[in-house]
Amino acid sequence: PTRACRLTHTMRALARPNSVRVCSGSTARPTRNTRHARVRATTDASSSQSPPPVMVVSDLDGTMVGDDAKTAAFSEVWHDRTSFPPGSVLVYSTGRSLQSFTELITEKKDVMAIPDALICAVGTKIYKRLDTTTEKRNLIESTLGGLIKRDAPNNNNNSELGNWVEDYDWTESLDKGWNFQNVFDAALVAVDLVGGDNAHLRPPDEFTEHKITLGVRDEFVDDVLEYMTTACAMHDLNPKLITSGTGGWQYLDVVSNQGGKLESLEYVRTAFGVEVNRCVACGDSGNDVLMLAGKNKAIVVGNAQPALMQWAVSQRIVDDESVSQDVDDSSSERLFIASEPEALGILQGLRRFGLLAADEV
């Protein structure tokens, strides 16, 4: 069988049953074939009486990760599966690369829950975790040999890397309306226009085929955004321009218009078969706005950056001016602003939405 077929069949065999400012245009994405491995999973339908599965999609730094005790508190509840319906899914959506994520979770293995899927680089990479039990690892080795290890980055010093396989269907879908060289050239000119003391390209290891990141001083963000929009339009490109950060500097992520945190969330949610009103996005900064603004439920943690908190307050009013968080009616509530910080805010929001047993917090 071909490389792609072997990888696809193995992914099927490994599917686990329990497993600010944004400028953008159209988010339509072409239908992909099944040449490459796709994130997929089945949900446990063993009990018709059980509520539908829940999917938690959380940002990492400042949301799930920060204070270890708060991260551990979430993990304790997550690992107690009586708190969630069978088949519930944990996804991390981060600006980090796969390498950076695996270093983080290795460092914090005692407090962080291992996710079922991983969205990296601001929605431009999606990875499925391979089952590491002996039986299924033997299946991987016998079916694929060294294929997965060759696809993964150098993992001599990071064995966690070998547990993740990229969804190439997703990666290739981002090609539409994207030209890396044109966007990169525009970014270089933008830096020159405002001066190297006011903007710079981030290190290459923060780039992907469909993402370029700049650092820009607050007072020059508008100028860089305006130039990038104009320069890309000259090549019929309309990438998403996503800003986030505090402290006088902001990150500016330029990503394929087909990608981003919301589009990647929807792709993974659909793959796992989770209902949209049972999917909860959680974040603390501007690069989370897209997934927090979707049809899914959303939690803004109590320590969110000021720009995101301002957006959340205005968005909650737009969502439903008649719903107050002081009123015990969470059924129509889509966006919750937590008073608790980081991972405790996630638990608070899940409880508010009725997706977490009250006595587990």
N, C-alpha and C positions, 0 to 999 in steps of 0.2 A: 504494500500500500504506500501511497505517497506520504511525505512528511506531514502535510496538512490533515490528511485523512486519519493518520495514526494519532495525531494530537487531538483531533475532534472526538474520535471514539474514546480516547482515554479520558477526556474531560467529561464526557457523558457518564463513563463508569465511575468517575470520582465525585459526581454531584452529590452533595450531602443532603439528606432529607431534612435535617434540622440546621439545617444550616443558618458716604460712599458714592461709588460712581461706576456705572457700567454703561458703555456705549456699544450697541450691537444692532445688527440688522436681522434678517430672516434666520431662523434656526432650523429650517428644513434640512433633513439629512437623507441621503439616498439609501435605499434598501440594499443591504449587503448580502452576498451569498455566503455559503458555509465553507469557503476554502480554508479558513483559519479557525483556530479555537475561539469560541465565544463564551463569555460569562453566562453560565446557565446553572440553574439549581431547581430542585423540586421541593415542594413544601409538604409537610406531614399532614395528610388528610385523614389520619386514623380515627379521629373523633369528630363526627359531624356536629357535636355539641360545643366544641372549642371555638372561641372567637377566631377570626382570621389572623394570620401572622402580622407582626409589627416589624417594620424596618426602621432602624435608627441610623441616620447618615450624619456623622459628626465631623466637623473640622477638628484638627488636632491642637496646635499651639494656641493657648488661650481659651480653648473650649474643653476638649477632653483632657488635655495635658497642661500641666502647670504645677499645681500643688499635688504632690503624690498621694496625700491622704484623700483628697477629693476624687482623684482618678480611681484609687482603690475602692472607694465607696461605691462608685458606679459599677466597677467590675464585679464586686461582691453581689450586687443585685442582678447584674446581667447573667452571672454564672448560676444563680438560683433560678432555674427555668420555670419554677412555679410563678414567678413574677410576670412572665410573658407567655403568650400562646405558643404551642408547638410550631416549629418552622420559622420562628422570628429570626431576623437577620441583622447583623451589625456591619456597617460599612464606614470606613474612614475616608473623608474627602479632604485632601490637603494640598497645599502648594509645594510640599516637599517632593523630592525625587524618590524613586524606589529605594535607592541606596541609603538616602538620608532617613527614610522611614524605618528601614530594617535596623539601622544602627540605633534609632530611638527605641524601638520596641524591644530590642535586645537589652538595652540599658535599663529599661523599665519593665522587664518581663514579670516582675513580682507584683506590679500594680496595674498594668494595662491588659485589657481583654484583647484577645486575638480576633481580628475581624474576619468575616466570611468573604469579603471582597474589599478592594482597595482602589480608590480613585486618587491619582497623583497629578502633580504639575498643573493645578488649577483646571482639572477636567480634561486634560489632553492625554492621559494614560489611564487605563483600567487593567487591573490584575485580579485573577482568581487564585485563591489559596488552594494549593494541593494538599490532600489529606496525607498526613505524615505517619499514619499507623503502619506497622511493619507489613501487613498484608497488602495495603494499597500502595505503599512505597515500592514493594516488589513488583506490583503491576506496572508502575511507572517505569522502573528500570528495565523490565523485560520487554515492554512495548516500545519504549522510546529510546532506550540506551542513554547516550549522553546528550540527546537532543535538547532537553530543557536546560541542562547546564551550559550548553553552548549558547543558547539564547539569552541566558541571564548574564548580568554584569559579573566581572571578576569577583568570585565569592570565596577566595582563599581564606580571608579573615572574617567572613560574615556568612555563616551557614544558613541564616534565615533567608538570604536571597534565593536559595534553591527551592524554597517553598512556594514561590509565586510564579505564575505564568501570565504573559501579556495577552490581552484580547486584541488580536491583530485586525479583526473586523472593525472594531471601534477606531483604532489608530488610522486605518486607511480611509475611513469615512470622513476624516478631518481634512483630507486633501482638497475637497471641493472648495473653491474660492480662496485658496491659500497658496502663497508663494513665499517660501522662507527667505530667499535671497532679496526679494523686493522689500519685504518687511524689515529685514535686517539693515539694508541700505538706508531705509527711511529712518530707522532708529539712530544710525550713525550720524546722519545729517541733523536730526533733532538735538542730539547731544552737542554738536558743534554750534548750533544756533543759540543755545542758552549758555554754553560754556561748560567745560569739563568740571568746574567747581560746583556746578549747579545740577548736573545730571551725569549719569554714567551707565554703561551696560553692566549688568550683573555678571558674575562668573559664568563661563560656558556650561558648567555642570548644572546650572539652574535652567538651562534651555532644554527644549525637546524639538522634534521635527516641526511641531505646531505651536510652539510657545517661545517668546522672547521676553525677557524681563529687564526693565531699567529701574534705576534708583533716581528719584527726582526730588529736589527741594520743593517744599509746599508751594512757595510763591511762583514756581515755574511750571507747575503741573498743567495749568490751563494752556500755556503756550505749547507744551509738548503734545498734549492731546490734540490741539487744533492742527498742528503740523502733521502728526501721524495720520489723522483722519484724511486730510487733504492729499498727502503723498500717496497713501494706499489707494485712495479713490482714483488717482491717475492711472493705476494699474488694474482698475475694476475690482479692487479688493475692499472688503468691509469687515476687518477683524474686530473682535471684541477688545475693548480697551478697559482694563479693570484696575482701579486704584485702591490701595489700602495702606494702612500704616499710621504711626504717630511719631512724635518726637522731632518734627521739623523736616523729615524725609518721608516719602511715600514710595512704595513699590508700584510700578506700572507694568502689569502683565498684558502682553499683546498675544492673543490666542486666536486660533482658527474660529471663524464664525459658527462652525458646526459643533464646536466644543464648548467647554465651560462647565461650571459646577452643576447647573440645573440640567443641561442636556445629558451629562454623564450620569447624574442621579436617575433621570428618567430611563435611561438605557439599562442601568443595573436593576432598578425597580421592576421594570418589565420582564427582565430575564428571570428574576426570582418570583414573579407572579404575585407581587404584593399590591393590594389596593392602594390607590393614591391617598385616600383619607386615613390609611394606616401607616403611611410613610412620614417620618418626622426628620426635618433637616435642623441642624443645630450649629450656631456659629457665633463669632465675636467680632468679625472685621469686615471691611468693605468687599473683600474678594468672596465673601459668603452671600452677598446680596442676591445674586441670581438664584441660588437654590432656596434661599429664604423667601423669595418672591413668587415661587411656583404655586401650583394648585395644592401641593402637599402641605401638611402642617409644618410649623416652624417654631423654633425656640431660639430667642436671643438671650444669651447668658448674661447674668447681672454685671459682669465685668467688661461688657462689650465696649469697643472703642467709641468715643463720642459721636463720630460721624454715623456709625451704624445705629447707635441708640437713637439718634435724631431721626434717621430714616425709619426705624422700627415704630416709633411713636406716631409718625405721620401715616405710615402704611397701615397700622392697626385701625386708625380712624377711617381710612379709605375702605378697608376690608368690611367693616361693619360698625357704623357709628353708634348703633343701638346696643351693642354688646359691651358690657363692662366686665373687667376681670373681677370686680367685687360681687358680681352676680353669679350664682352657682349654675351656669349654663355653658358647658364646654362643648356641647355638640356642634354648635355653629362657629365656634372660635377656631380660627386658623393660625393666628400668630400670637405667641405668648412671650411676654418680656419677663424674664425671671428676676427675682430679687437676689437669688443665690448665685455665686460665681462659679464659673467653670463647670466641672462635671456634676456638681450638686445642682446647678441650674438646669442641667439636662434632666436629672431625676425629678426636679420640681415641675418642669414642663410636662414630662410624661405623665406624672400624677394628675396634673391639671387637665390633660386631655383624656383622662380615664384609661390610659394605656398601661398604667403601672399600679399594682396593688398598693393601696394607701399605707398599709401597715409594713411595707417593705422599705420605706425611706427612713 
